[in-house]
């Protein structure tokens, strides 16, 4: 993870995991559909806020990824909100194509339990 330029006022509000991450719930802005859960550190959040291209930290690959950079299934960020505890982000996006790496619309399509 890299050094960030995140606004200090925003950074001060974040409650991170021990490895410096905050979960980001990603939602389709106009329907409310929950698309996926991803992780952001300060730098990923800074990049997302400044470019409006959803940028996350991949825990498995240990690198930043911009949603859709290779698949074309992009997320244009409409808004970002921090929950009342400062430990979860809500990223509202305009999803182009599938949100899940499996090709499903959401990461929750195949996992219904009830």
C-alpha positions in Angstrom: 0.0 0.0 0.0 1.2 3.5 -0.8 1.5 6.9 0.9 -1.8 8.7 0.5 -3.0 12.2 -0.3 -6.4 11.6 1.4 -7.9 14.6 3.0 -6.8 14.5 6.7 -10.3 15.3 7.9 -11.6 12.3 6.1 -8.7 10.1 7.2 -9.3 11.0 10.8 -12.9 9.7 10.6 -11.9 6.2 9.3 -11.7 3.2 11.6 -9.5 0.7 9.8 -8.8 -3.0 10.3 -5.4 -3.8 11.7 -4.1 -4.0 8.1 -5.3 -0.5 7.3 -8.5 -1.4 5.3 -12.1 -0.3 5.4 -14.9 -2.4 3.9 -16.7 -0.8 1.0 -20.3 -1.9 0.2 -20.9 -1.1 -3.4 -24.5 -0.3 -4.5 -26.1 0.6 -7.8 -27.0 4.3 -7.3 -30.5 4.3 -8.9 -31.9 1.0 -7.8 -30.2 0.4 -4.5 -29.1 -3.1 -5.6 -26.0 -4.2 -3.6 -23.4 -5.2 -6.1 -20.3 -6.3 -4.2 -18.1 -5.8 -1.1 -14.6 -4.6 -1.6 -11.8 -3.2 0.5 -10.2 0.3 0.4 -7.2 1.8 2.2 -6.7 5.5 2.3 -5.0 5.6 -1.1 -7.8 3.6 -2.8 -10.4 6.0 -1.3 -8.4 9.0 -2.3 -8.1 7.7 -5.9 -11.8 6.9 -6.0 -12.8 10.4 -4.7 -10.5 12.2 -7.1 -11.1 10.2 -10.3 -14.7 8.8 -9.7 -13.4 5.5 -11.0 -13.9 2.9 -8.3 -10.5 1.8 -7.0 -10.0 -0.9 -4.4 -7.2 -2.8 -2.6 -7.0 -6.4 -3.6 -6.1 -8.4 -0.5 -5.4 -11.5 -2.6 -3.1 -9.8 -5.1 -1.7 -7.1 -2.8 -2.3 -4.3 -5.3 -4.8 -1.6 -6.3 -7.3 -2.3 -8.9 -9.7 -0.1 -10.8 -13.0 -1.9 -11.3 -13.4 -2.6 -15.0 -9.8 -1.8 -16.1 -9.4 -5.2 -17.6 -13.0 -6.5 -17.9 -14.6 -3.3 -19.2 -17.3 -3.6 -16.5 -16.7 -0.2 -15.0 -18.1 1.6 -11.9 -18.6 5.3 -12.2 -18.8 6.6 -8.7 -21.8 8.7 -7.9 -21.3 9.2 -4.2 -19.3 7.8 -1.2 -20.6 7.9 2.4 -19.1 6.8 5.6 -21.3 5.1 8.2 -21.9 6.5 11.7 -19.1 4.4 13.2 -16.5 5.3 10.6 -15.8 1.7 9.8 -17.7 1.0 6.6 -18.0 2.9 3.3 -21.0 3.0 1.0 -20.0 3.5 -2.6 -22.9 4.3 -4.9 -22.0 3.7 -8.5 -23.3 3.4 -12.0 -22.3 -0.1 -12.9 -21.6 -1.0 -16.5 -21.9 -4.7 -17.1 -21.3 -7.4 -14.5 -20.0 -6.4 -11.0 -18.8 -9.8 -10.1 -15.6 -11.4 -11.4 -17.7 -14.5 -12.2 -19.7 -12.5 -14.8 -22.9 -12.3 -12.6 -24.6 -8.9 -12.2 -23.8 -8.9 -8.5 -21.5 -10.9 -6.3 -24.5 -12.1 -4.4 -26.5 -13.7 -7.3 -25.2 -17.2 -6.8 -25.1 -17.2 -3.0 -28.7 -16.9 -1.9 -29.2 -18.8 1.4 -32.9 -17.9 2.0 
